[in-house]
Amino acid sequence: MTEKSPVVPGSATPSTPPPVRRPATVAVHAGRPERKPDAPFNEPIAMASVYVAGGDMEYGRYGNPTWTAFEEALGALEGGRCLSFASGLAAVACVLDLVGQDATVVMPRHSYQGTIMQLGDLEARGRLKGVLVDIEDTDAVIAACEDAALVWLESPTNPALEVADIAAITRAAHDAGAYVVVDNTFATPLLQQPLLDDVDLVLHSATKYIAGHSDVLMGALVTRDDQLFDVLKKRRDLTGAVPGPMEAWLALRGLRTLHLRVERAQANAQELVARLGEHPAVAKVRYPGFGAVIGVEFAQGVLAAELLVQKTKLWVHATSLGGVESTFERRRRWKTESQTIPEDLVRMSVGIEDVEDLWEDLRVALDTLV
Ligand SMILES: *Cc1c(COP(=O)(O)O)cnc(C)c1O
């Protein structure tokens, strides 16, 4: 019998597989500078448009070490290789550009309105053909996949909060030879990792939960397909839809606490869903069962929705979502929002405050609407 030698720190042989880290640990540790004496803990903000010739970066449109740190961290959380963009919609444009002239793109009819507007614009200019589907009608989506070159999924959808059967639709789309992209902005990689369902691309508006503090616009794409990565990197190089170094730094700073923020916001949301459902001013609560976005419709309709967003003291009436602070918005105040979204739907982005304060503020306003 051989005796095991005591483990000496740092003595692991190169063949030792790296330990599988859990998401909270990845969020904190991924994308750090190499650990050596006097190395900074955090990748500094590299304000550089030009690099000394002969390396990989050369010019500020092609690469930046602060982006790289952010991309490593988000890539590690989603389980693929990440490219950051100037905004979520810049990433959307890059994906829509993947497919050829006259290609068919299948998209949820209740996707984020900016995404639908991009597709509509391309369609109006004769570039692509869009087919809008009810993403919860899996059979209809699968039927639509047949002619598609790109199947767009957003799950849950913004703001209807519908959930797609990602695995089933992805199988059908791949059988038809189409790419599948999932906009994972609402779920975050902590609640849903679409790459595990074999999708080709994950998209984020990092503006929302990833950065998480309502102070940055940024987008990202993540893929496991090296060829696709190279094509997308080339598109980003050519179009220049790159983030600023400061934005990348702030987004990574935010990502370090993603797990804590999502956990707290989701717990708050689940509590509020239960209480909202009991309130007589509320006709309907939409909630997909996870995440921190809620949809509310009102017994007294659109007027009640308008009054609610004006009467609260803590909840802020504002667009966007995914920040530490609770915000809400009647989505149809935008003329561009889908006409099949109810007029009185208020989308609530639940923050990380104390849920009792959030409820008290809502309850007082709701009581006046009965
Ligand atoms: C906000 C949002 C986008 C667009 O991202 P920007 O960063 O605002 O350009 C795309 N998809 C979803 C689901 C969003 O909520």
The ligand as an SDF file (V2000), in Angstrom:
LIG
                    3D

 15 15  0  0  0  0  0  0  0  0999 V2000
  -32.8420   46.7910  -23.1070 C   0  0  0  0  0  0  0  0  0  0  0  0
  -32.9120   45.5500  -23.8800 C   0  0  0  0  0  0  0  0  0  0  0  0
  -32.2260   45.4080  -25.0950 C   0  0  0  0  0  0  0  0  0  0  0  0
  -31.4500   46.5460  -25.7350 C   0  0  0  0  0  0  0  0  0  0  0  0
  -30.2900   46.8330  -25.0160 O   0  0  0  0  0  0  0  0  0  0  0  0
  -29.6260   48.3020  -24.9340 P   0  0  0  0  0  0  0  0  0  0  0  0
  -28.4670   48.0660  -24.0500 O   0  0  0  0  0  0  0  0  0  0  0  0
  -30.6620   49.2310  -24.3930 O   0  0  0  0  0  0  0  0  0  0  0  0
  -29.2420   48.6670  -26.3410 O   0  0  0  0  0  0  0  0  0  0  0  0
  -32.2920   44.1850  -25.7400 C   0  0  0  0  0  0  0  0  0  0  0  0
  -32.9990   43.1590  -25.2260 N   0  0  0  0  0  0  0  0  0  0  0  0
  -33.6810   43.2650  -24.0650 C   0  0  0  0  0  0  0  0  0  0  0  0
  -34.4610   42.1010  -23.5570 C   0  0  0  0  0  0  0  0  0  0  0  0
  -33.6610   44.4650  -23.3580 C   0  0  0  0  0  0  0  0  0  0  0  0
  -34.3610   44.5630  -22.2190 O   0  0  0  0  0  0  0  0  0  0  0  0
  1  2  1  0
  2  3  1  0
  2 14  2  0
  3  4  1  0
  3 10  2  0
  4  5  1  0
  5  6  1  0
  6  7  2  0
  6  8  1  0
  6  9  1  0
 10 11  1  0
 11 12  2  0
 12 13  1  0
 12 14  1  0
 14 15  1  0
M  END
$$$$
